[in-house]
């Protein structure tokens, strides 16, 4: 800050000057007080959200499928999971699973939704199981490990969103806009065909509808991607300082991640241009019922196709 030194010349402080100084003083106090509220919100958010992957502590937090960590600006892969803890105690099951690869140089994001009932081999389990059970059995560590083994790509970071907290995040963002391709009603809400503006409660109902959709789980995962894409775009527009503490509070109550808040801010800055181009990848699967349990079975060639496209986007040989 540049200091100005005044000489001994006296000047007349009229009522206008006094008013300006008073306004500046009040403004400064408000700014300092607001700055402190942001500071406290940041500390609280970081403490609440940050949950490192225990299986990576001895490896510096790096995936075993990488030789070095992906620095901001380099291609990286994120696992985004919606967690439903209402079904029981413990870690909760993943209600939605999406892998996003981000390439800043190509200025693009590739987003793939993996059916939650995908039949996979979970580490430590003797029989094949549903993918969404991985988080219930072993939390984020086992969930990340299972997805890495399924697609044969490194998952650099994970973001787990509590489905109840998801409502508050969407509301803090001021809602999201989506294009609905099929009219339906669920949980007392009507969703006509066309462009919709959804608050948090409506967005949660919108992404959970499956039984009335002829496309079944595929239709639901498509809606999940649409809402996620809209939320990402809206989140990157949050520039109003007055909204930051409330936004951070909603995030800290809803999100668990191995990223620190500082790292998240660095990534947002580095990858903001990439978020303008999001390509959604569809996954083909067949249905299979084993002992009364319904599974989504991904053919090996489909797993390889998706994995290869994501690895290419990550510039991994």
Residue pairs with C-beta under 8 A, 6 or more apart in sequence:
34 241
34 242
37 245
38 241
38 244
38 245
38 248
41 244
41 245
41 248
41 249
42 248
42 261
44 248
44 249
44 252
45 248
45 249
45 251
45 252
45 261
46 252
46 260
46 261
46 262
47 252
48 252
48 253
49 251
49 252
49 255
49 256
49 257
49 259
49 261
50 257
50 258
50 259
50 260
50 261
51 140
51 256
51 257
51 258
52 61
52 258
53 61
53 140
53 141
53 144
53 158
53 258
54 141
55 141
55 145
56 62
56 63
56 258
60 69
61 69
61 258
62 68
62 69
63 148
63 154
63 155
63 156
64 154
65 148
65 152
65 153
65 154
66 154
66 156
69 156
70 76
70 156
72 263
72 266
72 267
72 269
72 270
72 271
73 104
73 270
73 271
74 104
75 101
75 102
75 103
75 104
75 105
75 313
75 314
75 315
76 101
76 102
76 156
76 157
76 267
76 314
77 99
77 100
77 101
77 102
77 153
77 154
77 155
77 156
77 310
77 314
78 99
78 100
78 101
78 102
78 155
78 156
78 157
78 158
78 159
79 97
79 98
79 99
79 143
79 144
79 147
79 155
79 157
79 158
79 159
80 96
80 97
80 98
80 99
80 100
80 158
80 159
80 161
80 228
81 94
81 96
81 97
81 98
81 135
81 143
81 158
81 159
81 160
81 161
82 94
82 95
82 96
82 97
82 160
82 161
82 163
82 166
82 207
82 224
83 91
83 92
83 93
83 94
83 95
83 135
83 160
83 161
83 162
83 163
83 256
84 92
84 93
84 94
84 95
84 163
85 91
85 92
85 162
85 163
85 164
86 92
86 163
86 164
87 93
88 136
90 136
91 135
91 136
91 137
91 138
91 139
92 135
92 136
92 162
93 116
93 132
93 133
93 135
93 136
94 116
94 131
94 132
94 134
94 135
94 136
94 143
94 160
95 116
95 132
95 163
95 208
96 113
96 116
96 207
96 221
96 224
97 113
97 114
97 116
97 131
97 132
97 143
97 147
98 111
98 112
98 113
98 114
98 224
98 225
98 228
99 111
99 112
99 114
99 147
99 151
99 153
99 155
99 310
100 109
100 110
100 111
100 112
101 109
101 110
101 153
101 310
101 313
101 314
102 108
102 109
102 271
102 274
103 109
103 274
103 313
103 314
103 315
104 270
104 271
104 273
104 274
106 274
106 313
107 273
107 274
107 276
107 277
108 274
108 277
108 278
108 279
108 313
109 271
109 274
109 275
109 277
109 278
109 279
110 278
110 279
110 281
110 309
110 310
110 313
111 225
111 228
111 229
111 278
111 279
111 280
111 281
112 280
112 281
112 283
112 306
112 310
113 221
113 222
113 224
113 225
113 280
113 283
114 131
114 147
114 150
114 221
114 283
115 131
115 217
115 218
115 221
115 283
115 285
115 296
115 298
116 130
116 131
116 132
116 217
117 130
117 131
117 132
117 217
117 294
117 295
117 296
118 130
118 131
118 150
118 285
118 295
118 296
118 297
118 298
119 128
119 129
119 130
119 131
119 288
119 295
119 296
119 297
119 298
120 128
120 129
120 130
120 131
120 134
120 146
120 149
120 150
121 128
121 129
121 149
122 129
122 133
122 134
122 137
122 142
122 146
123 138
123 142
123 145
123 146
123 149
124 137
124 138
124 142
125 137
128 295
130 293
130 295
131 146
131 147
131 150
134 142
134 143
134 145
134 146
134 147
135 142
135 143
135 160
140 158
140 160
140 256
140 258
143 158
143 160
144 155
144 158
147 155
148 154
148 155
150 303
151 303
151 306
151 307
151 310
152 307
152 311
153 307
153 310
153 311
153 314
153 316
154 314
154 316
157 257
157 258
157 259
158 257
158 258
159 255
159 256
159 257
159 259
160 255
160 256
160 257
161 169
161 254
161 255
162 253
162 254
162 255
162 256
163 204
164 254
165 250
165 253
165 254
165 255
166 200
166 203
166 204
166 254
167 200
167 201
167 203
167 204
168 200
168 250
168 253
168 254
169 200
169 231
169 250
169 251
169 254
169 255
170 176
170 198
170 199
170 200
170 203
170 204
170 227
170 231
171 199
171 200
171 250
172 243
172 246
172 247
172 249
172 250
173 231
173 234
173 235
173 238
173 247
174 234
175 197
175 198
175 199
175 200
175 203
176 197
176 198
176 203
176 227
176 230
176 231
176 234
177 195
177 196
177 197
177 198
177 230
178 195
178 196
178 198
178 206
178 223
178 226
178 227
178 230
179 194
179 195
179 196
179 226
180 191
180 192
180 193
180 194
180 195
180 196
180 206
181 193
182 193
182 213
182 214
182 219
183 190
183 191
183 192
183 193
184 191
184 209
184 212
184 213
185 191
186 205
186 206
186 208
186 209
186 212
187 205
189 201
189 202
189 205
189 206
191 202
191 206
191 209
196 202
196 206
198 206
198 227
203 227
206 223
206 227
207 220
207 223
207 224
207 227
208 220
209 219
209 220
209 223
210 216
210 217
210 219
210 220
213 219
213 220
215 222
217 296
218 282
218 283
221 283
222 280
225 280
229 278
229 280
232 275
232 278
233 275
236 268
236 272
236 275
238 244
238 247
248 261
257 264
259 267
281 306
281 309
283 298
283 302
283 306
284 298
284 299
284 302
285 296
285 297
285 298
285 299
285 302
286 296
286 297
286 299
287 294
287 295
287 296
287 297
288 294
288 295
288 296
288 297
289 295
311 317
